[in-house]
């Protein structure tokens, strides 16, 4: 119930491509779904987050698609750049009360020049 | 945005000694702090949740006597790894909810190496 399943484990795309990372959850109490980017040796940094009241949110080159009925959400990175090469984590939590974040297993993205 | 300052960024210690990691919220009050552990190429694993002025809540399987957490003020939480052993070598990260802006802010992490 507390798990967030993330796929793929790793991903290689060419510069300009659109990598897509998918996550699925079980706990219907989750109502906050952030995506984090992590570079080696650094803490995670928030990229973008979505609440269940919308099906899509876009910030710059990053877009979250959210399917409440399927309990799935995904991250799309438009016009990917080599500097986007990092590990991406999805997460889920209950927004009210700021309960603990449950993280996905992570996706290592490599954007080749 | 909210900032959580974590120190040290890396530390090497001898087996059997204790190491303290500090996390400070710089521009907001962190009534709650989450402490994570991350092994290479793995996800973040929640170790414990600390609340200002009360005892920390530890996740199943985490030794509370080994990983001492103190949250004595609204801006400072500390994690002390006691009697460290090589298997405690890991990347430790703190995180606090930023109720003013929503979301969670993460520290920059501490790389602990026990030799």
Interface residues (C-beta under 8 A of the other chain):
Chain A: X34 X36 X41 X42 X43 X44 X45 X46 X49 X89 X93 X95 X98 X100 X101 X103 X104 X105 X106 X108
Chain B: X6 X32 X34 X41 X42 X43 X44 X46 X49 X91 X93 X95 X97 X99 X102 X103 X104 X105 X106 X107 X108 X109 X111
